[in-house]
Protein backbone atom coordinates (compact mmCIF):
# COMPACT_ATOMS: atom_id res chain seq x y z
CA UNK A 1 0.00 0.00 0.00
CA UNK A 2 1.35 3.43 -0.96
CA UNK A 3 0.95 6.19 1.62
CA UNK A 4 -0.06 9.61 0.36
CA UNK A 5 1.78 12.67 1.57
CA UNK A 6 -0.16 15.08 3.81
CA UNK A 7 -0.18 17.59 0.98
CA UNK A 8 -1.87 15.20 -1.45
CA UNK A 9 -4.32 13.96 1.20
CA UNK A 10 -5.37 17.56 1.93
CA UNK A 11 -6.38 18.05 -1.69
CA UNK A 12 -9.64 16.75 -2.98
CA UNK A 13 -12.98 17.07 -4.68
CA UNK A 14 -16.11 18.10 -2.87
CA UNK A 15 -19.74 19.10 -3.24
CA UNK A 16 -21.60 22.01 -1.72
CA UNK A 17 -25.14 23.28 -1.69
CA UNK A 18 -27.63 25.30 0.28
CA UNK A 19 -29.77 28.43 0.38
CA UNK A 20 -29.32 31.69 -1.52
CA UNK A 21 -30.71 34.90 -0.04
CA UNK A 22 -30.48 37.34 -2.96
CA UNK A 23 -31.52 40.80 -4.05
CA UNK A 24 -30.17 43.70 -6.12
CA UNK A 25 -28.84 46.98 -4.82
CA UNK A 26 -27.41 50.33 -5.87
CA UNK A 27 -29.62 51.29 -8.79
CA UNK A 28 -32.85 52.76 -10.06
CA UNK A 29 -35.40 50.01 -9.45
CA UNK A 30 -37.81 51.13 -6.70
CA UNK A 31 -39.12 48.94 -3.85
CA UNK A 32 -36.70 46.03 -4.32
CA UNK A 33 -36.95 43.00 -2.03
CA UNK A 34 -35.10 39.71 -1.55
CA UNK A 35 -35.94 36.17 -2.62
CA UNK A 36 -34.78 32.85 -1.21
CA UNK A 37 -33.57 30.14 -3.55
CA UNK A 38 -30.73 27.58 -3.77
CA UNK A 39 -27.26 26.76 -5.07
CA UNK A 40 -25.43 23.48 -5.70
CA UNK A 41 -22.02 22.69 -7.07
CA UNK A 42 -18.70 20.91 -7.05
CA UNK A 43 -15.20 22.07 -6.14
CA UNK A 44 -11.58 20.99 -6.10
CA UNK A 45 -9.31 22.12 -3.29
CA UNK A 46 -5.54 22.14 -3.92
CA UNK A 47 -2.78 23.06 -1.52
CA UNK A 48 -0.53 26.04 -2.23
CA UNK A 49 1.03 26.27 1.24
CA UNK A 50 0.61 23.06 3.24
CA UNK A 51 -2.10 23.22 5.94
CA UNK A 52 -2.58 26.98 5.41
CA UNK A 53 -3.34 28.30 1.90
CA UNK A 54 -5.42 26.51 -0.75
CA UNK A 55 -6.83 27.35 -4.17
CA UNK A 56 -10.44 26.27 -4.65
CA UNK A 57 -11.98 26.52 -8.13
CA UNK A 58 -15.69 25.66 -8.24
CA UNK A 59 -18.52 25.10 -10.67
CA UNK A 60 -22.02 25.69 -9.35
CA UNK A 61 -25.60 26.34 -10.34
CA UNK A 62 -27.00 29.35 -8.51
CA UNK A 63 -30.66 30.40 -8.58
CA UNK A 64 -30.93 34.09 -7.65
CA UNK A 65 -33.23 37.04 -8.10
CA UNK A 66 -35.29 39.75 -6.44
CA UNK A 67 -38.81 41.14 -6.13
CA UNK A 68 -40.25 44.56 -6.88
CA UNK A 69 -43.53 46.15 -5.88
CA UNK A 70 -44.24 49.22 -8.00
CA UNK A 71 -47.66 50.80 -8.15
CA UNK A 72 -49.41 47.63 -7.00
CA UNK A 73 -47.57 45.47 -9.50
CA UNK A 74 -45.52 42.83 -7.70
CA UNK A 75 -42.88 41.20 -9.90
CA UNK A 76 -40.62 38.27 -9.02
CA UNK A 77 -37.40 38.11 -11.03
CA UNK A 78 -35.64 34.74 -11.12
CA UNK A 79 -32.16 34.57 -12.67
CA UNK A 80 -30.24 31.29 -12.85
CA UNK A 81 -26.47 31.34 -13.25
CA UNK A 82 -23.72 28.87 -13.89
CA UNK A 83 -21.01 30.35 -11.68
CA UNK A 84 -17.27 29.76 -11.55
CA UNK A 85 -15.76 31.01 -8.27
CA UNK A 86 -11.95 30.81 -7.99
CA UNK A 87 -11.18 31.26 -4.31
CA UNK A 88 -8.10 31.50 -2.14
CA UNK A 89 -8.83 29.63 1.08
CA UNK A 90 -6.90 30.22 4.32
CA UNK A 91 -7.13 27.86 7.28
CA UNK A 92 -6.78 29.91 10.48
CA UNK A 93 -7.19 26.77 12.58
CA UNK A 94 -8.29 23.33 11.43
CA UNK A 95 -11.95 24.04 12.22
CA UNK A 96 -12.12 27.56 10.69
CA UNK A 97 -11.20 28.75 7.20
CA UNK A 98 -11.75 31.98 5.27
CA UNK A 99 -12.12 32.29 1.49
CA UNK A 100 -12.18 35.11 -1.06
CA UNK A 101 -11.77 35.60 -4.78
CA UNK A 102 -13.45 36.39 -8.08
CA UNK A 103 -16.61 34.72 -9.30
CA UNK A 104 -17.75 34.62 -12.92
CA UNK A 105 -21.47 34.14 -13.49
CA UNK A 106 -23.09 33.13 -16.77
CA UNK A 107 -26.85 33.66 -17.11
CA UNK A 108 -28.50 30.40 -18.20
CA UNK A 109 -32.13 31.40 -17.58
CA UNK A 110 -34.13 34.43 -16.50
CA UNK A 111 -37.85 34.88 -15.94
CA UNK A 112 -40.17 37.30 -14.25
CA UNK A 113 -43.75 36.87 -13.07
CA UNK A 114 -45.90 39.98 -12.65
CA UNK A 115 -48.83 39.48 -10.29
CA UNK A 116 -50.86 42.38 -11.72
CA UNK A 117 -51.15 43.30 -15.37
CA UNK A 118 -48.23 45.13 -16.82
CA UNK A 119 -45.43 44.72 -19.28
CA UNK A 120 -41.69 44.71 -18.91
CA UNK A 121 -38.91 45.17 -21.40
CA UNK A 122 -36.14 44.40 -18.90
CA UNK A 123 -33.01 42.88 -20.38
CA UNK A 124 -30.99 40.70 -18.01
CA UNK A 125 -27.25 40.80 -18.69
CA UNK A 126 -25.62 37.51 -19.73
CA UNK A 127 -22.35 37.88 -17.74
CA UNK A 128 -22.05 38.68 -14.02
CA UNK A 129 -18.51 39.18 -12.64
CA UNK A 130 -18.46 39.34 -8.85
CA UNK A 131 -16.39 39.14 -5.68
CA UNK A 132 -17.07 36.25 -3.31
CA UNK A 133 -15.91 36.09 0.31
CA UNK A 134 -16.87 33.89 3.22
CA UNK A 135 -15.92 31.42 5.88
CA UNK A 136 -16.30 27.73 6.62
CA UNK A 137 -16.69 25.79 9.85
CA UNK A 138 -14.92 22.52 9.09
CA UNK A 139 -16.44 19.53 10.88
CA UNK A 140 -15.25 15.91 11.12
CA UNK A 141 -15.78 13.40 8.28
CA UNK A 142 -15.28 16.00 5.53
CA UNK A 143 -18.40 18.01 6.39
CA UNK A 144 -18.45 21.80 6.53
CA UNK A 145 -20.87 24.64 7.20
CA UNK A 146 -20.35 27.21 4.44
CA UNK A 147 -21.21 30.92 4.53
CA UNK A 148 -20.47 33.28 1.63
CA UNK A 149 -21.27 36.84 0.51
CA UNK A 150 -21.25 37.66 -3.21
CA UNK A 151 -21.38 41.17 -4.69
CA UNK A 152 -21.49 41.86 -8.45
CA UNK A 153 -19.36 44.40 -10.27
CA UNK A 154 -21.76 45.01 -13.16
CA UNK A 155 -25.46 45.69 -13.51
CA UNK A 156 -27.94 42.81 -13.65
CA UNK A 157 -30.75 44.54 -15.56
CA UNK A 158 -29.61 46.74 -18.47
CA UNK A 159 -29.64 50.49 -17.77
CA UNK A 160 -30.55 50.23 -14.05
CA UNK A 161 -27.16 50.15 -12.23
CA UNK A 162 -28.60 47.37 -10.01
CA UNK A 163 -26.04 44.78 -8.91
CA UNK A 164 -26.55 41.27 -7.55
CA UNK A 165 -26.05 40.79 -3.84
CA UNK A 166 -26.21 37.22 -2.51
CA UNK A 167 -25.71 35.55 0.86
CA UNK A 168 -25.18 31.79 0.71
CA UNK A 169 -25.54 29.43 3.66
CA UNK A 170 -25.14 25.71 3.20
CA UNK A 171 -23.27 22.46 3.65
CA UNK A 172 -20.20 21.04 2.00
CA UNK A 173 -18.70 17.57 1.84
CA UNK A 174 -15.10 16.87 0.81
CA UNK A 175 -14.39 13.35 -0.48
Secondary structure, 3 states (H helix, E strand, C coil): CCCCCHHHHHCEEEEEEEEEEEEEECCCCCCEECEEEEEEEEEEEEEEECCCEEEEEEEEEEEEEEEEEECCEEEEEEEEEEEEEEEEEEEEECCEEEEEEEEEEEEEEEEEEECCCCCCCCCECCEEEEEEEEEEEECHHHEEEEEEEEEECCCCECCCCCEEEEEEEEEEEEC
